[in-house]
Amino acid sequence: MKNILLTGANGFIGNYFTEKYKKNYNIETFSFLNDNFKELNLSSTGTVVHLSALVHQMGGASEEEYERVNVAQTLELARKAKESGVKQFIFMSTIAVYGIETGVINEESDCNPISDYGKSKYKAELELQKLEDDNFKVSIVRPPIVNGYNAPGNMKSLISLVSRVFILPFGNIQNRRSMVYVGNLCYLIDVLVRFPIRSGMTNNIFLASDDEPLSTTRLIELITENLNKKVYLLKIPFFQSFLKLVKPSFHKRLYESLEVDNSITKKVLGFENLYSVKDGIQFMIRGEDR
């Protein structure tokens, strides 16, 4: 079995990957918070999967903190991996590197990050690509919002809202937003670990996404179905305009479209997602028998 070093093992994605693939790989873990970097031995490691990061903070984090965690620590680990003879470094990035909030993204879209989080991830990507050579392959994965059982963030808040309220003003919203079920994201990582050499991918940038985007209305409908709960979705005149005025960030997420087209990734790697969108929403509510 291949030997993997995994960072961020206690996080949402890392925990899922460890539980799902512990029988496929020898998985060692490392924490920048709890472990001694100087004592880290990578001499027998074939692949580093670097998931740990300072993610987008609703309360705000300093530019310096994003730089320290997402750039400096990433490069410190990558340089040590390369010096130790590790063959592959998989870096979990984000679609925030594109810097757009509406539209369609693919693997060849231009990057222009606007948030400190997105800027730090993109800077790390560029520096990692400079380290790549024939003996050290770098793979960069950019996911949209990741959903799954006990997923943190906005999805958890939406499930809580739907479970508590039986009338919501989100009827007949026709937007299209991409997300990725954690099982599909981790399967992409698995494919990259098993087949580290591939051709046809610019800068080894890979996009993760479920097979179809969902409207806000359809997403809530699927959540209510799996909660076995009746929720009335109403289209209330002027609510959209009111929300755009008082909470523009919420308005974008609820009413505007942001699609991820990862057809190049799927073609180059020759894989299909393991789970449908409906499967992912079901597992997000009820859990998955892994």
C-alpha positions as CSV (number, residue, x, y, z in Angstrom):
1,M,0.0,0.0,0.0
2,K,1.1,3.6,-0.7
3,N,2.2,5.7,2.2
4,I,0.4,9.0,2.6
5,L,1.0,11.9,4.9
6,L,-2.3,13.8,5.5
7,T,-2.5,17.2,7.1
8,G,-5.9,18.5,8.4
9,A,-6.9,15.0,9.4
10,N,-9.2,16.4,12.2
11,G,-11.0,18.7,9.7
12,F,-14.2,17.9,7.9
13,I,-12.6,16.7,4.6
14,G,-9.6,15.1,6.3
15,N,-11.7,13.1,8.7
16,Y,-13.9,11.7,5.8
17,F,-10.8,10.8,3.7
18,T,-9.2,9.0,6.6
19,E,-12.3,6.9,7.4
20,K,-13.1,6.2,3.8
21,Y,-9.6,5.3,2.6
22,K,-7.8,3.9,5.6
23,K,-7.9,0.4,4.2
24,N,-6.4,1.6,0.8
25,Y,-3.4,3.4,2.1
26,N,-1.0,3.7,5.1
27,I,-2.1,7.1,6.3
28,E,0.0,9.1,8.7
29,T,-1.2,12.4,9.9
30,F,0.6,15.7,10.8
31,S,-0.7,18.8,12.6
32,F,1.1,22.1,12.5
33,L,-0.7,23.0,15.8
34,N,0.1,19.8,17.7
35,D,3.1,18.2,16.2
36,N,6.8,19.1,15.9
37,F,7.7,19.9,12.3
38,K,11.4,19.3,12.9
39,E,10.7,15.7,13.9
40,L,8.5,15.0,10.8
41,N,10.1,12.1,8.9
42,L,8.9,11.8,5.3
43,S,11.6,9.4,4.1
44,S,9.0,6.6,3.4
45,T,6.2,8.9,2.2
46,G,5.0,8.7,-1.4
47,T,2.3,11.4,-1.4
48,V,1.6,14.4,0.8
49,V,-2.1,15.4,0.9
50,H,-2.1,18.9,2.4
51,L,-5.6,19.8,3.6
52,S,-4.9,22.0,6.6
53,A,-5.5,25.7,6.1
54,L,-6.9,28.9,7.5
55,V,-10.2,29.0,5.7
56,H,-12.4,32.0,5.1
57,Q,-13.3,33.5,8.4
58,M,-16.7,35.2,8.8
59,G,-15.4,37.2,11.7
60,G,-12.3,38.1,9.8
61,A,-8.6,37.0,10.0
62,S,-5.6,39.2,9.3
63,E,-3.7,39.1,6.0
64,E,-0.6,38.1,8.0
65,E,-2.4,35.0,9.4
66,Y,-3.5,33.8,6.0
67,E,0.0,34.3,4.7
68,R,1.6,32.4,7.7
69,V,-0.8,29.4,7.5
70,N,-1.8,29.1,3.9
71,V,1.5,30.1,2.2
72,A,4.5,29.8,4.6
73,Q,3.4,26.5,6.2
74,T,2.4,25.0,2.9
75,L,5.8,25.9,1.3
76,E,7.7,24.7,4.4
77,L,6.0,21.3,4.1
78,A,6.4,21.1,0.3
79,R,10.1,21.9,0.5
80,K,10.7,19.3,3.2
81,A,8.7,16.7,1.1
82,K,10.7,17.4,-2.0
83,E,14.0,17.2,-0.1
84,S,12.9,13.9,1.5
85,G,12.1,12.3,-1.9
86,V,8.3,12.5,-1.8
87,K,7.0,12.0,-5.3
88,Q,3.7,13.9,-5.1
89,F,2.2,16.9,-3.3
90,I,-1.6,17.4,-3.4
91,F,-2.7,20.8,-2.3
92,M,-6.3,21.6,-1.4
93,S,-7.0,25.1,-2.8
94,T,-10.3,26.8,-3.5
95,I,-12.4,28.4,-6.3
96,A,-11.9,31.7,-4.3
97,V,-8.6,32.0,-6.4
98,Y,-10.8,33.0,-9.4
99,G,-12.2,36.0,-7.5
100,I,-15.6,35.9,-9.1
101,E,-18.9,35.5,-7.4
102,T,-21.2,34.9,-10.4
103,G,-20.7,33.2,-13.8
104,V,-19.1,29.9,-15.0
105,I,-15.6,28.7,-13.9
106,N,-13.5,26.0,-15.6
107,E,-9.9,24.8,-15.3
108,E,-8.7,27.5,-17.7
109,S,-10.5,30.5,-16.2
110,D,-8.3,33.4,-15.2
111,C,-7.4,33.9,-11.5
112,N,-7.9,37.2,-9.8
113,P,-8.6,36.6,-6.1
114,I,-10.1,39.5,-4.2
115,S,-10.3,38.1,-0.6
116,D,-7.2,37.6,1.6
117,Y,-8.1,34.0,1.8
118,G,-8.2,33.6,-2.0
119,K,-5.0,35.6,-2.4
120,S,-3.1,33.4,0.1
121,K,-4.3,30.2,-1.6
122,Y,-3.3,31.5,-5.1
123,K,0.1,32.6,-3.9
124,A,0.7,29.2,-2.4
125,E,-0.3,27.6,-5.7
126,L,2.1,29.7,-7.7
127,E,5.0,29.0,-5.3
128,L,4.2,25.3,-5.3
129,Q,4.3,25.1,-9.1
130,K,7.9,26.5,-9.0
131,L,8.9,23.5,-6.9
132,E,7.6,21.0,-9.4
133,D,10.0,18.9,-11.5
134,D,10.2,15.4,-13.0
135,N,10.6,13.9,-9.5
136,F,8.2,16.0,-7.6
137,K,4.7,16.4,-8.9
138,V,2.3,19.0,-7.6
139,S,-1.5,18.6,-8.0
140,I,-3.8,21.5,-7.1
141,V,-7.5,20.9,-6.3
142,R,-10.0,23.7,-6.4
143,P,-13.4,22.9,-4.9
144,P,-16.5,25.1,-4.5
145,I,-18.5,24.8,-1.2
146,V,-18.2,21.3,0.2
147,N,-21.2,19.6,1.7
148,G,-21.6,16.5,3.7
149,Y,-22.7,15.2,7.1
150,N,-21.8,17.7,9.8
151,A,-20.3,20.0,7.3
152,P,-19.5,23.4,8.8
153,G,-20.4,26.8,7.5
154,N,-23.3,28.1,5.5
155,M,-24.8,24.7,4.6
156,K,-25.1,23.8,8.3
157,S,-26.9,27.1,8.9
158,L,-29.3,26.5,6.0
159,I,-30.2,23.0,7.3
160,S,-30.8,24.5,10.8
161,L,-33.0,27.2,9.3
162,V,-35.1,24.7,7.2
163,S,-35.5,22.4,10.2
164,R,-36.9,25.2,12.4
165,V,-39.1,27.2,10.0
166,F,-42.0,26.0,7.9
167,I,-42.4,29.0,5.7
168,L,-39.5,30.5,3.8
169,P,-39.3,33.3,1.1
170,F,-37.2,31.3,-1.3
171,G,-39.8,30.0,-3.8
172,N,-39.1,29.9,-7.6
173,I,-35.5,31.0,-7.5
174,Q,-33.9,30.0,-10.8
175,N,-30.2,30.4,-10.1
176,R,-27.5,27.7,-10.6
177,R,-24.8,27.1,-8.0
178,S,-22.3,24.3,-7.9
179,M,-21.1,22.4,-4.8
180,V,-19.3,19.2,-4.2
181,Y,-20.2,16.3,-1.9
182,V,-17.3,15.5,0.3
183,G,-17.4,11.9,-1.0
184,N,-16.8,13.1,-4.6
185,L,-14.0,15.4,-3.5
186,C,-12.2,12.7,-1.6
187,Y,-12.6,10.3,-4.5
188,L,-10.9,12.9,-6.7
189,I,-8.0,13.0,-4.2
190,D,-7.9,9.2,-4.3
191,V,-7.7,9.2,-8.1
192,L,-4.8,11.7,-8.0
193,V,-3.0,9.5,-5.4
194,R,-3.4,6.4,-7.5
195,F,-2.5,8.0,-10.8
196,P,0.0,10.9,-10.1
197,I,1.3,11.1,-13.7
198,R,-1.1,12.4,-16.3
199,S,-1.0,14.7,-19.4
200,G,-3.3,17.3,-20.9
201,M,-3.8,19.3,-17.7
202,T,-2.5,22.9,-17.6
203,N,-0.4,23.4,-14.5
204,N,-2.0,20.3,-12.9
205,I,-5.1,22.3,-11.8
206,F,-8.1,20.1,-11.0
207,L,-11.6,21.3,-10.3
208,A,-14.0,19.3,-8.1
209,S,-17.8,19.6,-8.5
210,D,-20.9,17.5,-8.4
211,D,-22.4,16.8,-11.8
212,E,-25.2,19.4,-11.8
213,P,-25.7,22.8,-10.1
214,L,-28.7,23.4,-8.0
215,S,-31.0,26.4,-7.5
216,T,-31.6,27.6,-4.0
217,T,-35.2,26.5,-4.3
218,R,-34.2,23.0,-5.4
219,L,-31.6,22.7,-2.7
220,I,-34.1,23.5,0.0
221,E,-36.6,21.1,-1.5
222,L,-34.1,18.3,-1.4
223,I,-33.2,19.1,2.2
224,T,-36.8,19.1,3.3
225,E,-37.4,15.8,1.6
226,N,-34.6,14.2,3.6
227,L,-35.7,15.8,6.8
228,N,-39.2,14.4,6.2
229,K,-40.5,17.9,6.8
230,K,-43.0,20.1,5.0
231,V,-41.8,23.6,4.2
232,Y,-43.7,26.1,2.2
233,L,-41.5,28.1,-0.2
234,L,-43.1,31.4,-1.2
235,K,-42.0,34.0,-3.7
236,I,-42.5,37.3,-1.8
237,P,-42.5,40.5,-3.9
238,F,-39.6,42.9,-3.1
239,F,-37.9,40.4,-0.8
240,Q,-35.0,39.8,-3.2
241,S,-34.5,43.6,-3.7
242,F,-34.6,44.1,0.1
243,L,-32.1,41.4,0.7
244,K,-29.8,42.7,-2.0
245,L,-29.9,46.1,-0.3
246,V,-29.3,45.0,3.4
247,K,-27.4,41.8,2.9
248,P,-25.7,41.8,-0.5
249,S,-23.4,38.8,0.3
250,F,-26.5,36.7,1.3
251,H,-28.2,37.8,-1.9
252,K,-25.4,36.6,-4.1
253,R,-25.4,33.2,-2.5
254,L,-29.1,32.8,-2.6
255,Y,-30.1,34.3,-5.9
256,E,-27.1,34.5,-8.2
257,S,-25.4,31.7,-10.2
258,L,-21.8,30.4,-9.8
259,E,-21.2,27.2,-11.8
260,V,-18.1,25.0,-11.9
261,D,-17.5,23.1,-15.1
262,N,-14.9,20.4,-14.4
263,S,-15.3,18.5,-17.6
264,I,-11.5,18.8,-18.4
265,T,-10.6,17.3,-15.0
266,K,-12.9,14.4,-15.6
267,K,-11.7,13.8,-19.1
268,V,-8.0,13.9,-18.2
269,L,-8.4,11.7,-15.2
270,G,-10.9,9.5,-16.8
271,F,-13.3,9.4,-13.8
272,E,-16.9,10.0,-12.9
273,N,-18.2,11.1,-9.6
274,L,-19.2,8.3,-7.2
275,Y,-22.3,10.1,-5.9
276,S,-25.2,12.0,-7.6
277,V,-26.3,15.4,-6.3
278,K,-29.4,13.8,-4.7
279,D,-27.1,11.2,-3.0
280,G,-24.9,13.9,-1.6
281,I,-27.9,15.9,-0.1
282,Q,-29.3,12.7,1.4
283,F,-25.9,11.8,3.0
284,M,-25.5,15.4,4.2
285,I,-28.7,15.0,6.2
286,R,-28.7,11.4,7.2
287,G,-25.1,10.4,7.1
288,E,-23.4,7.8,4.9
289,D,-22.6,4.2,5.7
290,R,-18.9,4.3,4.8
